[in-house]
């Protein structure tokens, strides 16, 4: 899979993103999106709790989330949960009402 790295800015927050040339779609770091939308100080905990809640409700969203290596703050490439825009729209209610508008 050929990819291009990018940093997207959402409300002055950085969101790591990868463009998949073959599939022609963006993949966004779920943790970064949560951090940008909730302004919380524990986005990993928020995502963990949300995945558990979605699983209990019968949602398959968390099972369909991909994993890609992205540059971490320390510069190392680390695997992180990623979602495309469609997946983020499906889960936007728990995050922030403007997520759909901002990712288009």
N, C-alpha and C positions, 0 to 999 in steps of 0.2 A: 504494500500500500504506500503510494507516494504521498507525502504530507508536507505542508508548509506551516511553520510555527507563526503564531501571532499573539499579540496581547491586545485585547479589546478593553476599552475603558467604559465603565458603566457607573454613572454618578461618582466620578473621580476615584473609582476603585478599579484595580487591574483584574482582568479575567483572562486566564490562559485559554488559548484556543488553537485548534489544529484544523487546517483545511485538507480534506481528503480529495485529491484531484480525481481519482477514479470514480468515487461515489458522488462527487460534486456537492459536498455538504461540510458544514462546520461542526466540530465537536468542541464543547466547552467543559472546562473543569467544573464539576458539580460543587465542590467545596468553595471555589472562587465565586461562583454565582450566588451561593448561599451567603457567603461573607458580604458580598456587595449589596444584596437585597435585604438582609436582616440587620446589618450592622452589629451583629452579635460577636462576642469574643470567643465563641466555641463552635465554629461552623462544622467541624468534624463530628462533634457530639450531636448537633442539630440534625445532620445528615443521617447519623446512625439511628437516632430516635425516629426520624421520619421514615427510613427504610423499614424499621420494625412495625411502625403504624400501618404503612401501606401494605406490608405483607399480611398483617392481621385482617385488613379490610378486603383482602383478596386481589389487590392490585398486582399486576405483573411488571409494573414499571421498574421497580428496583432490580428485578431479575434480568431485565433487558438493558440495563446500564452497562456500557462498555468500560474497558480499562485500557488506557494508553499511557505511555511514558511522556511526561512533560517536565520541563525544567522547573525545579523547586527553587525556593528563595536562596538556597545555598549554591545554586548553579548545577547541582546534580540532577540527572534524569531519574525520576521516580514515577512508578505506576500510580495513577490516580483514576477515580471514577470520572467518566465523561458521558455527556449526553448531547444529542443533537438538538436543534431548535424545537423540533416536533415533540421530543420527549420532555423538554423543559416546559413547553406550553401545557402539556398534559399534567404537569405537576406544579404549575405556577401558583395555584391558590395557596399552598402552604408557604410560598416564598414572599410574593409581593405582587400587587395588582398590575404593575407596569412592566412585568417581565416580558410579556409577549410583544408589546409595543417597542421595547428597547432592543430586542434581539433580531428584529426584522431588518 
